[in-house]
Amino acid sequence: MSLAEVVLIIIWVGVSAYGVFGGADFGGGMWDLVAGPAERGAAPRRLIERSIGPVWEANHVWLIFILVYLWTGFPRAFTAIAVTMYIPLTLAALGIILRGSGFAFRKWARNTEQARFWGAMFAGASLITPFFLGTIAGGVASGRVPSVVGDGDPITSWLNPTSILGGVMAVVMCAFLAAVLLAREAERGHDQDLVTYFRRRALVAGTIAGASTFIGIWVLRADAPDLFDGLTSLPDAVVIGISVIAGLSTLALLSRHAHGTARVTATFATVAILWGWAVGQYPDVLPGYLTIDQAAASDAALIALIGAFVLAGAIAVPALLFLFKLTEEGMLAEGSVASSASTAALLDRLSAESSASQGADEPGA
């Protein structure tokens, strides 16, 4: 195994981590978007807030890690992707900014109108950001990013059937993963109504994800035959098969109310899809244009990246695990973090205002 392959594996570890942790955050925002009016959606939104509130910003560490390592380890590929895909990259970055702003400012909204505005920004950005990231993945995987800067089409590189499929799959998988995790969180909180609420949504999202996968086979066959051949040949077909089995197992476990185990299999299904993509386009970084060795930086730079990964892993990973442990045990929930308490109070106020408004509209009120 070459140094370049080691660095690429390290990058894909970051992609997997961001796909799981960041994907769950984005999915939580999507469920916030469709939770309904203030009164009806108050309970689901509280659970979403408690689940992602302490960790939502920390998960972007993985995105920064991916960009820095791709830029340093494979500069030719990074430049080509950045120039060709500047539109979806800009829109995804804008979505991340708007999502963070909406999530933070909603906590301190002074009135109902402000709360709804910031909430809509948070939830809407949670939907568009993974979509644009998925279109980038689809464009790269289908060979629409040339290695020569300026040769790529800034429009058709991400507005094409494979990219649209990638965007839709990213959105659906985020929603599926988040619903499974939220069902588990509701179970830990002994809230059976929310367990049922999110389990049903997880089953629906998982079914849509499965249907999208089968539809995607025909899309790839027509639009990206090289990628289709890679995904349907060994060993990639095995990886994709494992993802399908994990996804079906998750649906079965949810039906049996085994939410803790379902969380593991849903995570495994997500990771398997991402590694299936990597294996499918191996040994290319930019399919049809650049192989791993052609795109790689000098050995000295690659060695430095590997060393930095070992050092950063020893420092950052334990800290992140400790953060997740505190979150899971409820030690960063309401009462420990002032902003969480303010969000709960805001949701209570919105629910009360909604009830009062409905009462005023009733005849004789």
Contacts in CASP RR format, 6 or more apart in sequence:
PFRMAT RR
TARGET T0000
AUTHOR 0000-0000-0000
METHOD contacts of the structure
MODEL  1
MSLAEVVLIIIWVGVSAYGVFGGADFGGGMWDLVAGPAERGAAPRRLIER
SIGPVWEANHVWLIFILVYLWTGFPRAFTAIAVTMYIPLTLAALGIILRG
SGFAFRKWARNTEQARFWGAMFAGASLITPFFLGTIAGGVASGRVPSVVG
DGDPITSWLNPTSILGGVMAVVMCAFLAAVLLAREAERGHDQDLVTYFRR
RALVAGTIAGASTFIGIWVLRADAPDLFDGLTSLPDAVVIGISVIAGLST
LALLSRHAHGTARVTATFATVAILWGWAVGQYPDVLPGYLTIDQAAASDA
ALIALIGAFVLAGAIAVPALLFLFKLTEEGMLAEGSVASSASTAALLDRL
SAESSASQGADEPGA
2 292 0 8 1.000
2 293 0 8 1.000
2 296 0 8 1.000
3 296 0 8 1.000
3 299 0 8 1.000
3 302 0 8 1.000
3 303 0 8 1.000
3 306 0 8 1.000
4 73 0 8 1.000
4 74 0 8 1.000
4 292 0 8 1.000
4 293 0 8 1.000
4 295 0 8 1.000
4 296 0 8 1.000
4 302 0 8 1.000
5 292 0 8 1.000
6 302 0 8 1.000
6 306 0 8 1.000
7 69 0 8 1.000
7 73 0 8 1.000
7 74 0 8 1.000
7 296 0 8 1.000
7 302 0 8 1.000
7 305 0 8 1.000
7 306 0 8 1.000
8 74 0 8 1.000
8 278 0 8 1.000
8 285 0 8 1.000
8 292 0 8 1.000
10 69 0 8 1.000
10 305 0 8 1.000
10 306 0 8 1.000
10 309 0 8 1.000
11 66 0 8 1.000
11 69 0 8 1.000
11 70 0 8 1.000
12 274 0 8 1.000
12 275 0 8 1.000
12 278 0 8 1.000
14 62 0 8 1.000
14 65 0 8 1.000
14 66 0 8 1.000
15 62 0 8 1.000
15 66 0 8 1.000
15 274 0 8 1.000
15 278 0 8 1.000
16 270 0 8 1.000
16 271 0 8 1.000
16 274 0 8 1.000
16 275 0 8 1.000
17 62 0 8 1.000
18 59 0 8 1.000
18 62 0 8 1.000
18 63 0 8 1.000
18 66 0 8 1.000
19 62 0 8 1.000
19 270 0 8 1.000
19 271 0 8 1.000
19 274 0 8 1.000
20 177 0 8 1.000
20 267 0 8 1.000
20 270 0 8 1.000
20 271 0 8 1.000
21 55 0 8 1.000
21 59 0 8 1.000
21 62 0 8 1.000
22 59 0 8 1.000
22 60 0 8 1.000
22 62 0 8 1.000
22 174 0 8 1.000
23 130 0 8 1.000
23 173 0 8 1.000
23 174 0 8 1.000
23 177 0 8 1.000
23 178 0 8 1.000
23 270 0 8 1.000
24 52 0 8 1.000
24 174 0 8 1.000
24 177 0 8 1.000
24 178 0 8 1.000
24 181 0 8 1.000
25 52 0 8 1.000
25 55 0 8 1.000
25 56 0 8 1.000
25 59 0 8 1.000
25 126 0 8 1.000
25 178 0 8 1.000
26 99 0 8 1.000
26 126 0 8 1.000
26 127 0 8 1.000
26 129 0 8 1.000
26 130 0 8 1.000
26 174 0 8 1.000
26 178 0 8 1.000
27 126 0 8 1.000
27 130 0 8 1.000
27 174 0 8 1.000
27 175 0 8 1.000
27 177 0 8 1.000
27 178 0 8 1.000
27 179 0 8 1.000
28 48 0 8 1.000
28 51 0 8 1.000
28 52 0 8 1.000
28 126 0 8 1.000
28 174 0 8 1.000
28 175 0 8 1.000
28 178 0 8 1.000
28 182 0 8 1.000
29 48 0 8 1.000
29 52 0 8 1.000
29 99 0 8 1.000
29 122 0 8 1.000
29 123 0 8 1.000
29 124 0 8 1.000
29 126 0 8 1.000
29 127 0 8 1.000
29 178 0 8 1.000
30 123 0 8 1.000
30 124 0 8 1.000
30 126 0 8 1.000
30 127 0 8 1.000
30 171 0 8 1.000
30 174 0 8 1.000
30 175 0 8 1.000
30 178 0 8 1.000
31 44 0 8 1.000
31 48 0 8 1.000
31 175 0 8 1.000
31 178 0 8 1.000
31 179 0 8 1.000
31 182 0 8 1.000
31 198 0 8 1.000
31 201 0 8 1.000
32 44 0 8 1.000
32 45 0 8 1.000
32 48 0 8 1.000
32 119 0 8 1.000
32 122 0 8 1.000
32 123 0 8 1.000
32 126 0 8 1.000
33 120 0 8 1.000
33 123 0 8 1.000
33 124 0 8 1.000
33 126 0 8 1.000
33 127 0 8 1.000
35 41 0 8 1.000
35 44 0 8 1.000
35 45 0 8 1.000
35 48 0 8 1.000
37 354 0 8 1.000
38 112 0 8 1.000
38 347 0 8 1.000
38 350 0 8 1.000
38 351 0 8 1.000
38 353 0 8 1.000
38 354 0 8 1.000
39 350 0 8 1.000
39 351 0 8 1.000
39 354 0 8 1.000
39 355 0 8 1.000
39 358 0 8 1.000
42 347 0 8 1.000
42 348 0 8 1.000
42 350 0 8 1.000
42 351 0 8 1.000
43 191 0 8 1.000
43 193 0 8 1.000
43 194 0 8 1.000
43 197 0 8 1.000
44 182 0 8 1.000
44 194 0 8 1.000
44 197 0 8 1.000
44 198 0 8 1.000
45 347 0 8 1.000
46 343 0 8 1.000
46 344 0 8 1.000
46 347 0 8 1.000
47 182 0 8 1.000
47 185 0 8 1.000
47 186 0 8 1.000
47 191 0 8 1.000
47 194 0 8 1.000
47 198 0 8 1.000
48 182 0 8 1.000
49 340 0 8 1.000
49 343 0 8 1.000
49 344 0 8 1.000
50 185 0 8 1.000
50 330 0 8 1.000
50 333 0 8 1.000
50 334 0 8 1.000
50 340 0 8 1.000
51 181 0 8 1.000
51 182 0 8 1.000
51 185 0 8 1.000
51 327 0 8 1.000
53 103 0 8 1.000
53 327 0 8 1.000
53 332 0 8 1.000
53 340 0 8 1.000
54 323 0 8 1.000
54 326 0 8 1.000
54 327 0 8 1.000
54 332 0 8 1.000
54 337 0 8 1.000
55 323 0 8 1.000
55 324 0 8 1.000
55 327 0 8 1.000
56 100 0 8 1.000
56 103 0 8 1.000
57 100 0 8 1.000
58 320 0 8 1.000
58 323 0 8 1.000
60 96 0 8 1.000
61 316 0 8 1.000
61 320 0 8 1.000
63 96 0 8 1.000
65 312 0 8 1.000
67 78 0 8 1.000
69 305 0 8 1.000
69 309 0 8 1.000
70 77 0 8 1.000
70 78 0 8 1.000
70 81 0 8 1.000
71 78 0 8 1.000
72 297 0 8 1.000
72 301 0 8 1.000
72 305 0 8 1.000
73 296 0 8 1.000
73 297 0 8 1.000
73 301 0 8 1.000
73 302 0 8 1.000
73 305 0 8 1.000
74 285 0 8 1.000
74 292 0 8 1.000
74 295 0 8 1.000
74 296 0 8 1.000
74 297 0 8 1.000
75 297 0 8 1.000
76 147 0 8 1.000
76 290 0 8 1.000
76 294 0 8 1.000
76 295 0 8 1.000
77 147 0 8 1.000
77 285 0 8 1.000
77 286 0 8 1.000
77 290 0 8 1.000
77 295 0 8 1.000
79 149 0 8 1.000
80 145 0 8 1.000
80 146 0 8 1.000
80 147 0 8 1.000
80 148 0 8 1.000
80 149 0 8 1.000
80 152 0 8 1.000
80 286 0 8 1.000
80 289 0 8 1.000
80 290 0 8 1.000
81 89 0 8 1.000
81 136 0 8 1.000
81 140 0 8 1.000
81 145 0 8 1.000
81 286 0 8 1.000
82 89 0 8 1.000
83 149 0 8 1.000
83 150 0 8 1.000
83 152 0 8 1.000
84 144 0 8 1.000
84 145 0 8 1.000
84 146 0 8 1.000
84 150 0 8 1.000
84 152 0 8 1.000
84 153 0 8 1.000
84 154 0 8 1.000
84 157 0 8 1.000
85 136 0 8 1.000
85 139 0 8 1.000
85 140 0 8 1.000
85 145 0 8 1.000
85 154 0 8 1.000
85 157 0 8 1.000
85 158 0 8 1.000
86 154 0 8 1.000
87 154 0 8 1.000
87 155 0 8 1.000
87 158 0 8 1.000
88 132 0 8 1.000
88 133 0 8 1.000
88 135 0 8 1.000
88 136 0 8 1.000
88 158 0 8 1.000
89 132 0 8 1.000
89 136 0 8 1.000
91 128 0 8 1.000
91 132 0 8 1.000
92 128 0 8 1.000
92 129 0 8 1.000
92 132 0 8 1.000
92 133 0 8 1.000
92 136 0 8 1.000
95 125 0 8 1.000
95 128 0 8 1.000
95 129 0 8 1.000
95 132 0 8 1.000
96 125 0 8 1.000
96 129 0 8 1.000
98 121 0 8 1.000
98 122 0 8 1.000
98 125 0 8 1.000
99 121 0 8 1.000
99 122 0 8 1.000
99 124 0 8 1.000
99 125 0 8 1.000
99 126 0 8 1.000
99 129 0 8 1.000
100 122 0 8 1.000
100 125 0 8 1.000
101 118 0 8 1.000
101 121 0 8 1.000
101 122 0 8 1.000
102 118 0 8 1.000
102 119 0 8 1.000
102 121 0 8 1.000
102 122 0 8 1.000
102 125 0 8 1.000
103 118 0 8 1.000
103 119 0 8 1.000
103 122 0 8 1.000
105 114 0 8 1.000
105 118 0 8 1.000
106 115 0 8 1.000
106 118 0 8 1.000
106 119 0 8 1.000
106 122 0 8 1.000
106 343 0 8 1.000
106 346 0 8 1.000
107 339 0 8 1.000
107 342 0 8 1.000
107 343 0 8 1.000
107 346 0 8 1.000
108 339 0 8 1.000
108 342 0 8 1.000
109 115 0 8 1.000
109 117 0 8 1.000
109 118 0 8 1.000
109 346 0 8 1.000
112 349 0 8 1.000
112 350 0 8 1.000
112 353 0 8 1.000
115 346 0 8 1.000
115 350 0 8 1.000
127 171 0 8 1.000
130 167 0 8 1.000
130 170 0 8 1.000
130 171 0 8 1.000
130 174 0 8 1.000
131 167 0 8 1.000
131 168 0 8 1.000
131 170 0 8 1.000
131 171 0 8 1.000
132 158 0 8 1.000
132 167 0 8 1.000
133 167 0 8 1.000
133 170 0 8 1.000
134 163 0 8 1.000
134 166 0 8 1.000
134 167 0 8 1.000
134 169 0 8 1.000
134 170 0 8 1.000
135 158 0 8 1.000
135 159 0 8 1.000
135 163 0 8 1.000
135 164 0 8 1.000
135 166 0 8 1.000
135 167 0 8 1.000
136 158 0 8 1.000
136 163 0 8 1.000
137 163 0 8 1.000
137 166 0 8 1.000
137 167 0 8 1.000
137 170 0 8 1.000
137 277 0 8 1.000
138 144 0 8 1.000
138 158 0 8 1.000
138 162 0 8 1.000
138 163 0 8 1.000
138 165 0 8 1.000
138 166 0 8 1.000
138 167 0 8 1.000
139 145 0 8 1.000
139 157 0 8 1.000
139 158 0 8 1.000
139 160 0 8 1.000
139 162 0 8 1.000
139 163 0 8 1.000
140 286 0 8 1.000
140 287 0 8 1.000
141 162 0 8 1.000
141 224 0 8 1.000
141 227 0 8 1.000
141 277 0 8 1.000
141 281 0 8 1.000
141 287 0 8 1.000
142 160 0 8 1.000
142 162 0 8 1.000
142 163 0 8 1.000
142 220 0 8 1.000
142 223 0 8 1.000
142 224 0 8 1.000
142 226 0 8 1.000
142 227 0 8 1.000
142 287 0 8 1.000
143 224 0 8 1.000
143 226 0 8 1.000
143 227 0 8 1.000
143 286 0 8 1.000
143 287 0 8 1.000
143 288 0 8 1.000
143 289 0 8 1.000
144 152 0 8 1.000
144 153 0 8 1.000
144 156 0 8 1.000
144 157 0 8 1.000
144 158 0 8 1.000
144 160 0 8 1.000
144 163 0 8 1.000
145 152 0 8 1.000
145 157 0 8 1.000
145 286 0 8 1.000
145 289 0 8 1.000
146 152 0 8 1.000
146 286 0 8 1.000
146 289 0 8 1.000
147 286 0 8 1.000
147 289 0 8 1.000
147 290 0 8 1.000
147 295 0 8 1.000
157 163 0 8 1.000
160 223 0 8 1.000
161 219 0 8 1.000
161 222 0 8 1.000
161 223 0 8 1.000
162 219 0 8 1.000
162 220 0 8 1.000
162 223 0 8 1.000
162 224 0 8 1.000
162 227 0 8 1.000
165 212 0 8 1.000
165 215 0 8 1.000
165 216 0 8 1.000
165 219 0 8 1.000
165 220 0 8 1.000
168 212 0 8 1.000
169 209 0 8 1.000
169 212 0 8 1.000
169 213 0 8 1.000
169 273 0 8 1.000
172 205 0 8 1.000
172 206 0 8 1.000
172 208 0 8 1.000
172 209 0 8 1.000
172 212 0 8 1.000
173 209 0 8 1.000
173 270 0 8 1.000
173 273 0 8 1.000
175 201 0 8 1.000
175 205 0 8 1.000
176 202 0 8 1.000
176 205 0 8 1.000
176 206 0 8 1.000
176 208 0 8 1.000
176 209 0 8 1.000
176 266 0 8 1.000
177 266 0 8 1.000
177 267 0 8 1.000
177 270 0 8 1.000
179 198 0 8 1.000
179 199 0 8 1.000
179 201 0 8 1.000
179 202 0 8 1.000
179 205 0 8 1.000
180 198 0 8 1.000
180 202 0 8 1.000
180 250 0 8 1.000
180 254 0 8 1.000
180 259 0 8 1.000
180 262 0 8 1.000
180 263 0 8 1.000
180 266 0 8 1.000
181 263 0 8 1.000
181 266 0 8 1.000
182 194 0 8 1.000
182 198 0 8 1.000
183 194 0 8 1.000
183 195 0 8 1.000
183 198 0 8 1.000
183 199 0 8 1.000
183 202 0 8 1.000
183 254 0 8 1.000
183 259 0 8 1.000
183 262 0 8 1.000
184 259 0 8 1.000
184 260 0 8 1.000
184 262 0 8 1.000
184 263 0 8 1.000
186 192 0 8 1.000
186 194 0 8 1.000
186 195 0 8 1.000
186 197 0 8 1.000
186 198 0 8 1.000
187 195 0 8 1.000
187 259 0 8 1.000
187 260 0 8 1.000
188 328 0 8 1.000
195 257 0 8 1.000
195 259 0 8 1.000
199 254 0 8 1.000
199 257 0 8 1.000
199 259 0 8 1.000
202 250 0 8 1.000
202 254 0 8 1.000
202 262 0 8 1.000
202 266 0 8 1.000
203 251 0 8 1.000
203 254 0 8 1.000
203 255 0 8 1.000
206 247 0 8 1.000
206 250 0 8 1.000
206 251 0 8 1.000
207 251 0 8 1.000
209 247 0 8 1.000
210 244 0 8 1.000
210 247 0 8 1.000
213 244 0 8 1.000
217 228 0 8 1.000
217 232 0 8 1.000
220 227 0 8 1.000
220 228 0 8 1.000
220 231 0 8 1.000
221 228 0 8 1.000
226 287 0 8 1.000
226 288 0 8 1.000
227 280 0 8 1.000
227 281 0 8 1.000
227 287 0 8 1.000
230 236 0 8 1.000
230 280 0 8 1.000
230 281 0 8 1.000
231 237 0 8 1.000
231 240 0 8 1.000
231 276 0 8 1.000
231 280 0 8 1.000
235 279 0 8 1.000
236 276 0 8 1.000
236 279 0 8 1.000
236 280 0 8 1.000
239 272 0 8 1.000
239 275 0 8 1.000
239 276 0 8 1.000
239 279 0 8 1.000
240 272 0 8 1.000
240 273 0 8 1.000
240 276 0 8 1.000
241 272 0 8 1.000
242 268 0 8 1.000
242 272 0 8 1.000
243 268 0 8 1.000
243 269 0 8 1.000
243 272 0 8 1.000
243 273 0 8 1.000
243 276 0 8 1.000
244 269 0 8 1.000
246 265 0 8 1.000
246 266 0 8 1.000
246 268 0 8 1.000
246 269 0 8 1.000
246 272 0 8 1.000
247 265 0 8 1.000
247 266 0 8 1.000
247 269 0 8 1.000
249 265 0 8 1.000
250 262 0 8 1.000
250 265 0 8 1.000
250 266 0 8 1.000
250 269 0 8 1.000
253 259 0 8 1.000
253 260 0 8 1.000
253 261 0 8 1.000
253 262 0 8 1.000
253 265 0 8 1.000
254 262 0 8 1.000
281 287 0 8 1.000
282 292 0 8 1.000
283 291 0 8 1.000
283 292 0 8 1.000
283 293 0 8 1.000
284 290 0 8 1.000
284 291 0 8 1.000
284 292 0 8 1.000
285 291 0 8 1.000
285 292 0 8 1.000
285 294 0 8 1.000
285 295 0 8 1.000
286 295 0 8 1.000
296 302 0 8 1.000
326 332 0 8 1.000
330 336 0 8 1.000
332 340 0 8 1.000
333 340 0 8 1.000
334 340 0 8 1.000
334 341 0 8 1.000
334 344 0 8 1.000
335 341 0 8 1.000
359 365 0 8 1.000
END
